[in-house]
């Protein structure tokens, strides 16, 4: 398995998100994370997809993991805050 493909899966997942295809997006983010477990952007994006599918608990777990991996990740902090507001 090529870790370089993680970015491609992450980007395609993002495209699926924009087309309101959350399940496909989450599947691609899962693949990106499988290929590169330290990929903060994939956790953040998967968290956003979970947030949009109203799975707040999983979204918060993913945002927290993104922050653990990359403490200076403002988008993850913003999205975790937004998730807490929407609960």
C-alpha positions as CSV (number, residue, x, y, z in Angstrom):
1,X,0.0,0.0,0.0
2,X,1.4,3.3,-1.1
3,X,1.1,6.1,1.6
4,X,1.4,8.7,-1.2
5,X,-2.2,7.7,-2.3
6,X,-3.6,9.0,1.0
7,X,-3.7,12.6,-0.4
8,X,-5.6,11.4,-3.5
9,X,-8.2,9.5,-1.3
10,X,-8.5,12.6,0.9
11,X,-9.1,14.9,-2.1
12,X,-11.6,12.6,-3.7
13,X,-13.4,12.3,-0.3
14,X,-13.5,16.1,-0.2
15,X,-15.1,16.2,-3.7
16,X,-17.7,13.7,-2.6
17,X,-18.5,15.9,0.4
18,X,-19.1,18.8,-1.9
19,X,-21.5,16.6,-3.9
20,X,-23.4,15.6,-0.7
21,X,-22.2,12.0,-1.0
22,X,-21.1,11.6,2.7
23,X,-20.9,7.8,2.7
24,X,-18.5,7.8,-0.2
25,X,-16.5,10.7,1.4
26,X,-16.2,8.8,4.7
27,X,-15.1,5.6,2.8
28,X,-12.3,7.6,1.1
29,X,-11.2,9.3,4.3
30,X,-11.1,5.9,5.9
31,X,-8.8,4.7,3.1
32,X,-6.6,7.8,3.4
33,X,-6.2,7.2,7.2
34,X,-5.5,3.5,6.6
35,X,-2.7,4.4,4.2
36,X,-1.4,7.2,6.4
37,X,-2.5,7.0,10.1
38,X,-0.8,10.4,10.9
39,X,-2.8,12.3,8.2
40,X,-4.5,15.1,10.2
41,X,-6.3,16.5,7.2
42,X,-8.1,13.2,6.6
43,X,-9.2,13.0,10.2
44,X,-10.4,16.6,10.0
45,X,-12.3,16.0,6.8
46,X,-13.8,12.8,8.0
47,X,-14.9,14.6,11.1
48,X,-16.6,17.2,9.0
49,X,-18.4,14.5,7.0
50,X,-19.6,12.9,10.3
51,X,-20.7,16.3,11.5
52,X,-22.8,16.7,8.4
53,X,-24.3,13.2,8.8
54,X,-25.2,14.2,12.4
55,X,-22.8,11.8,14.1
56,X,-21.4,14.3,16.5
57,X,-19.6,11.8,18.7
58,X,-17.5,10.4,15.9
59,X,-16.9,13.9,14.5
60,X,-15.5,15.2,17.8
61,X,-13.3,12.1,18.0
62,X,-11.9,12.8,14.6
63,X,-11.4,16.5,15.2
64,X,-9.6,15.7,18.5
65,X,-7.3,13.2,16.6
66,X,-6.5,15.8,14.0
67,X,-5.6,18.2,16.8
68,X,-3.4,15.6,18.5
69,X,-1.6,15.0,15.2
70,X,-1.3,18.7,14.3
71,X,-1.8,21.0,17.3
72,X,-1.7,24.2,15.2
73,X,-4.7,23.2,13.0
74,X,-7.2,26.1,13.3
75,X,-9.8,24.4,11.1
76,X,-10.1,21.4,13.5
77,X,-10.6,23.7,16.5
78,X,-13.3,25.7,14.6
79,X,-15.1,22.5,13.5
80,X,-15.0,20.9,17.0
81,X,-16.4,24.2,18.4
82,X,-19.1,24.2,15.7
83,X,-20.0,20.6,16.5
84,X,-20.4,21.4,20.2
85,X,-22.7,24.3,19.3
86,X,-24.9,22.1,17.1
87,X,-25.3,19.3,19.7
